[in-house]
Each structure stands twice: as structure tokens, then as C-alpha cells.
Amino acid sequence: MKREISLHALVIFMLVVGVAVQAKAQTDKYPEMVLVEGGTFQMGSIDGEDDERPIHSVTVADFYMGKYEITVAQYQIFCDATGTVMPQPPKWGYLAKHPLVNVNYPQAIAYCKWLSNETGEEYRLPTEAEWEFAAKGGKLSKGYADGKYYKYSGSSFVEEVAWYKADETTKQVGQGDTETKYMPNELGIYDMSGNVWEWCSDFYDETYYEVSPTADPKGPIRGNYRVQRGGSWANEPHKIRITYRVANVPENAGFTDGFRVVKTAKKK
């Protein structure tokens, strides 16, 4: 009898632990980060839209990039800690492991400031140059040839790496649907093409590439719009290319708008 009770208790304990581990995976307090070693790359596209040209050489310093887009669960922790109201849920509802949507630029900045205060590290939105360098695979890029990189982050075949042109919903970060687990890019970063648009810190200027500094460019000093990158679940493949740029009003928050954070690397 005692043995039966012991085994029963053990089963219950294992189930509880399993649920706890699964819950943790859904609600990790801080985003998982990937080191992106600095380097020089060719920013822009030789055959993209007018605002993707001219292609130009850019050097960025080391930084850390979020392995995934910020999830509903992670943003909920921030809201609970600060008394902030969650953004309006999309019509498919809040799903813990899906990327947050309906988030505008100031809300993304507020999350970064909270995370910085919590950790003592500098979290922020990526510059446009950092975002594109990471999306192209950084120093591990395998796609560069004849002035061209992979069209999408991690592949020139969109189906391998992106959730796009979907049926009215995002997908779990780093997963895609239940049958397809999309590949990360060369750095191990997921969903830099598709799923949700990602806010960058830069003001948008369609001619900025003509005058952009070559070292750690941070975008124009003023403007009415902020840059978003990566495309979303609702877009055609053309708009989820690595180099595609879009301008959005900072206060706008739509059901395709999300974000990913970076962390400044400590100087050696």
C-alpha cells in the first residue's frame, strides 16, 4: 500500500514538474539572446525598391539580438510588473508563445526600458543596420554571392524560414505551424522574415542610404516615421525580403506589428 501511494505521488510530482517546465518555456521572463559578432556587410539590395539602394558597406559592433520576437507571455510579465495595460488582443486572442501584436513604437520602447532596469543591462530596439546584419546571418552568412545575400533570413526559399500569407493569424515564435518547424538563420535567430513586422529604432528616410555613415549608422536625426522590418504573416513574399523597408507612424499599432529586442554588448 505504501509503495502504491509512493508511486502515485511520484507520478503526480512528475506531471507537476512537466507542467511547470512547459509553463516556463511559454513565459520566460527575459528574452533569450544570441551574440552577433560585429563585422562589415553590404547593406541594401542591388535589385530592390528605390529606398533599398544604393547598396553600401556598413560596419557594426558586437551586440546581442533576441532569438525570438517578444511573445505575449513576456510582454504580460512587463504589464503585470508595471501596471501597464496589455495591447488590444487580436481576433485570435492572446496566445502565450505567439509574438505580441498591436504594439506601437512607444510601447516597445517602454518594454526595453523596463527590461534594462530589471537586468542592469542595456536593452533597446535594434538599429536598422543591426537588424539587417543579423537577418543576413552576420559573420556566419552563407548567402552572399555576386553582390546578393539570401533573399529571406536564412534561405532564398521562403517556405523554409518564414510564416507568411497566412490564414489570419500569427504562429508560435520559432515554430511555424504544427507540421512545419521553420529553420532559423545562420545565427540561430528565428522569424526575421515573416510572422510580425519588427520595430527598429531609426527614423525613416527613403534617401538615407545615399548619406548613411559607414560605422554603426543610427538613422536620420529626425523624422515623422519609424522603420519596420521583416514583413508579417499577412504579407506576400516580396515584402518579407531581408532588405525590404517600411515606414510607420510611431503611434500606430496593428495586428501585424510586433518587435524584437537587442542588448548592447559590453565593451571588452
N, C-alpha and C positions, 0 to 999 in steps of 0.2 A: 504493500500500500504506500509506504513511504517512497519507494522507488517510482511508483506511478505518479505521485504528486510531484516528485522532483523532476521527472521528465516533462510533465505538463508545464511546470514553471519555467523550465529551460526553453521550451518551445515558445511560450509567451514572451519570455525575455528576448529571444532571437527576433521575434516578429516586431517587438517594440523597437529594438535596435535598428532593424531593417527599415522601418518607417522613419525613424529619426535620421538615418543616413540619407534616405531618399529626400526627406524634407530639407536637409541641409544642402543637398545638391540643387534644390529649387530655390533656396533662399540664402545662399552665401552672402554674408553681409557686405563684403568688399569684392569688387570685380577681380577676376583672375587676369593677370597682366603678363605680357610677353615682351622680353627685351628686344628692341630693334636697334641693332648697332648702326651708328651713323655711317654715312657714305655719300657718294656723289651719284646722281642719276639724271636721266633725261626726262624732264617734266613736260607734260603736254603730249600732243599727238600730231603726227605729220599729216594725218588724213581725217581729223575730226572736225568738230564745229569751229567756227571762227574764233571763239573765245578759248579754244584749246591750243591755239597757235600764237606765236611760234614755239616750237619745241626748243627748250633751253636747258642748260646744265645748272643743276642745283645741288648744293651740299647741305646735309642736315646733320646735327649732332645726335648722340645716343638719346633714346627715350624709350619709355615703355608704352605699349599700346594694349588696350583691352582685348582679350582673346575673343570676347563676345560683345554684342551690343548690350546696353544696360537693360535688364529684364524688369518686368512688372514687380517681381518679388523684391529686387534690390531697391527699386525706387520707393516701394511701400515702406521699407525699413527707414529710409530717409524721411518720408512723410510722417511716420509714427514718432520718430525721434524729434522732429521739429514742429509738429502740429500743422504741417502743410497739407493742403487738400490734394488728393490724387487728381490727376487729369481726368477728364470725362472718359469713361470706358468706351472702347469701340463696340460696334454692334455684336461682335462675337464674345464680348465680355472680357474681364481680366483673366489672363492665363499666366500663372506664375513664371513659367520658363520661357514665355514668349517675350520678344522685345517690347518695351514700353512704346506706346504711340500717343498721339495727341499732346506731345510735349513741345513747347516752344523754346527759343534760344535762352531767354532769361531763366526759365525753369531748369534747363540743363546746366547753366552756369551756377545756379543755386545749389544743385546737387554736387557739383565739383567742389564748391567752397565748403560744404558740409563734410564731404569726404576728406578734404585736406585738413580740416580742423580735427576730425576724428583720428586721423592717422599720423599727423605731423609731416606728411609728405605733400608735395605739390601736385594735385590732380587738376586737370583742366581739359578743355576741348582741344583736339588736335589742330594745328595749323593745316592749311590746305596742302602745303608741301609735305608735311609729316604724313598726312593721310595718304597721299598718292604714293609716297615712297614705300610705306608699309603695304599698301594694296598691291604694289608691283613686286612685292617679295623682298624689299630691302636688298641687302648684300647677298642674299641667298636666291635672288631672282633667277629663274630658269627660262624666262620667256623672251629675253632681249635678243633680237636679231634684225639686222638691216634697219636699224632705227625704230624698231617696233618691239613692244612688250606683249605679253599675253593681253588679249582684249578684255578679259574679265579677271578678277583677282584669283589667281591660281590656275587658270586654264583659258584657252581660247574657245573651249566648248562650254557654253553657258550652262547646260544641263548638269555638268559635273560639280559646279560650285555655287549655284545661285537658285534662290527661290524667287520666281518672277511670274508675271502674267497669271496670277493665281486666282482662285475662286473666293475672292472677298475675305481673305484672312492672311495674317502673318503665320509664320511657323516657328516652332521652338528653336531657340538660338543653337546654331551648330548642328542641326539635325535635318532640316527639310521635312518631308512627310514620313509616314511610318515605314514606307518601303525603300526610301532613298535617303542615305546619310551623305550629305554633300561634303566634298573634300574641303579642308582648309587650304589656304595658300601656302607658299613655301615657308613662311614664318610660323605656321600653325595657327593663323588667325582665320576666323570663320565669318561668313556673311558680309564681306566687304563689297560684294556685288549682290544686290537684291535684299529682300526681307524688309528693311526700312531705310529711308533716307537718313543720313547722319549729319548732324550739325558740325560745322567747322568754326574756328574762331575768327576767320578772316572776313572782312568786308568784301563784297563782290564788286569787281570792276572787269568788264569784258575785255579791256585792253591791258590789264595789269601785266600779263606775260611779256609785253613789249618793254617794260621797265623794271621787272622784278629783280631784286638783289639776288646774287648767286649763293649767298650763305644764309641759311635759316630764314628765308623770307616769311614775313608775318602778315602779308597782305596790305592793302591800302590803309592809310591812317584814318579815313573816314568813309562813310557811305550810308545808304539807306537800306541795304540788303546784306544778309549774311550768306555765306556759301553753304550748300549742302552737297554731299557726295554719295555715290554708291547705288542710287536707284532703290526701288522698292518692290514689294510683292505685286504691285498693281501696274508695273511698267513693262514696256516692250524691251527686248534685249539691247536696243540701241542706247537706251537711257541708263542702263546699268553697267556700261563700259567703265573701266577704271578712270579714264580721263574726262568723262562727261561731267560738266559743271552746271549747277543750277543756283539761281538767286532766289532767296525767300525773305519776306518781311520777318524780322526777328520775333514779333509777337504772334505770328501765325502758328497754329498747332493743328495739324491734320492727322487723319488716320493712317498716313504713310510716314509720318515724321517721328524719328527716334534719335538716339545718339549713342556714341561710344566715347570713352574717356581715354586720355593718355596721362602718364605720370612722368614728370621731369626726372631724368637720371641725375644722380648726384655726381658732381664733378670729381674726377679722380685726382 
